[in-house]
Amino acid sequence: MLVLLRQEWKPLLVAMFAAVVLLTTGVVDTWEELHDSALNLAMNITDLVPVLNMPGSGLEVVPQEPRQAAELLAEAGASSYCLSPALIKDALVQQRIVEVIWPLRLEPTSP
Protein backbone atom coordinates (compact mmCIF):
# COMPACT_ATOMS: atom_id res chain seq x y z
CA MET A 1 0.00 0.00 0.00
CA LEU A 2 2.82 2.41 0.83
CA VAL A 3 4.34 1.75 -2.57
CA LEU A 4 1.29 3.19 -4.32
CA LEU A 5 1.18 6.41 -2.26
CA ARG A 6 2.85 9.62 -3.19
CA GLN A 7 6.41 9.91 -1.90
CA GLU A 8 5.76 12.96 0.33
CA TRP A 9 2.90 11.20 2.18
CA LYS A 10 4.90 8.13 3.20
CA PRO A 11 6.68 9.68 6.23
CA LEU A 12 3.40 11.10 7.52
CA LEU A 13 1.59 7.78 7.20
CA VAL A 14 4.46 5.87 8.78
CA ALA A 15 4.49 8.34 11.70
CA MET A 16 0.72 8.01 12.12
CA PHE A 17 0.93 4.22 12.04
CA ALA A 18 3.76 4.24 14.59
CA ALA A 19 1.77 6.56 16.87
CA VAL A 20 -1.27 4.27 16.74
CA VAL A 21 0.86 1.21 17.52
CA LEU A 22 2.67 2.92 20.39
CA LEU A 23 -0.50 4.32 21.93
CA THR A 24 -2.53 1.13 21.70
CA THR A 25 0.05 -1.45 22.83
CA GLY A 26 0.92 -0.01 26.24
CA VAL A 27 4.41 1.09 25.25
CA VAL A 28 3.77 4.62 26.47
CA ASP A 29 2.57 3.38 29.87
CA THR A 30 5.57 1.09 30.21
CA TRP A 31 7.94 3.90 29.27
CA GLU A 32 6.31 6.19 31.84
CA GLU A 33 6.66 3.55 34.58
CA LEU A 34 10.30 2.99 33.65
CA HIS A 35 10.95 6.73 33.73
CA ASP A 36 9.27 7.06 37.13
CA SER A 37 11.24 4.16 38.64
CA ALA A 38 14.54 5.48 37.26
CA LEU A 39 13.74 8.93 38.62
CA ASN A 40 12.81 7.44 41.99
CA LEU A 41 16.09 5.50 42.10
CA ALA A 42 18.09 8.58 41.19
CA MET A 43 16.41 10.55 43.98
CA ASN A 44 17.12 7.79 46.54
CA ILE A 45 20.63 6.86 45.45
CA THR A 46 22.18 8.62 48.43
CA ASP A 47 20.20 6.28 50.70
CA LEU A 48 21.19 3.23 48.67
CA VAL A 49 24.98 3.67 48.52
CA PRO A 50 25.65 3.24 52.26
CA VAL A 51 23.56 0.05 52.31
CA LEU A 52 25.48 -1.41 49.37
CA ASN A 53 28.78 -0.80 51.15
CA MET A 54 27.63 -2.23 54.49
CA PRO A 55 28.96 -5.73 55.27
CA GLY A 56 26.09 -8.18 55.79
CA SER A 57 23.47 -6.06 54.08
CA GLY A 58 20.89 -8.07 52.18
CA LEU A 59 21.37 -11.11 54.38
CA GLU A 60 17.62 -11.65 54.66
CA VAL A 61 17.18 -12.33 50.94
CA VAL A 62 19.86 -14.97 50.37
CA PRO A 63 19.47 -18.75 50.74
CA GLN A 64 19.96 -20.54 54.04
CA GLU A 65 23.55 -21.71 53.43
CA PRO A 66 25.05 -18.20 53.09
CA ARG A 67 23.16 -17.01 56.18
CA GLN A 68 24.45 -19.96 58.22
CA ALA A 69 28.00 -19.38 56.97
CA ALA A 70 27.80 -15.71 57.95
CA GLU A 71 26.54 -16.60 61.43
CA LEU A 72 29.26 -19.23 61.97
CA LEU A 73 32.04 -16.90 60.85
CA ALA A 74 30.72 -14.04 62.98
CA GLU A 75 30.60 -16.29 66.05
CA ALA A 76 34.13 -17.55 65.39
CA GLY A 77 35.51 -14.06 64.76
CA ALA A 78 37.16 -15.33 61.59
CA SER A 79 39.30 -13.12 59.37
CA SER A 80 39.14 -15.48 56.36
CA TYR A 81 37.36 -18.69 55.40
CA CYS A 82 37.41 -21.69 53.11
CA LEU A 83 34.48 -23.71 51.81
CA SER A 84 33.75 -27.41 51.87
CA PRO A 85 33.98 -29.31 48.56
CA ALA A 86 30.17 -29.60 48.48
CA LEU A 87 29.76 -25.80 48.68
CA ILE A 88 32.52 -25.19 46.15
CA LYS A 89 30.64 -27.39 43.64
CA ASP A 90 27.50 -25.22 43.90
CA ALA A 91 28.54 -22.03 42.09
CA LEU A 92 25.40 -20.11 43.06
CA VAL A 93 25.73 -20.84 46.77
CA GLN A 94 29.45 -20.13 46.63
CA GLN A 95 28.81 -16.73 45.01
CA ARG A 96 26.11 -15.86 47.55
CA ILE A 97 28.46 -16.76 50.42
CA VAL A 98 31.20 -14.55 48.96
CA GLU A 99 28.69 -11.68 48.65
CA VAL A 100 27.26 -12.06 52.16
CA ILE A 101 30.53 -12.59 53.99
CA TRP A 102 32.32 -9.68 52.33
CA PRO A 103 34.75 -8.13 53.38
CA LEU A 104 36.16 -11.47 54.59
CA ARG A 105 38.11 -13.23 51.87
CA LEU A 106 37.75 -16.76 50.59
CA GLU A 107 41.17 -18.41 51.06
CA PRO A 108 41.70 -22.11 50.33
CA THR A 109 44.36 -22.35 53.10
CA SER A 110 42.18 -20.75 55.78
CA PRO A 111 41.64 -22.90 58.89
PyMOL commands that set and color helices and strands:
alter all, ss='L'
color gray80, all
select helices_A, chain A and resi 7-24+27-43+45-52+59-61+64-76+85-89+91-101
alter helices_A, ss='H'
color red, helices_A
select strands_A, chain A and resi 80-81+105-106
alter strands_A, ss='S'
color yellow, strands_A
deselect
rebuild
show_as cartoon
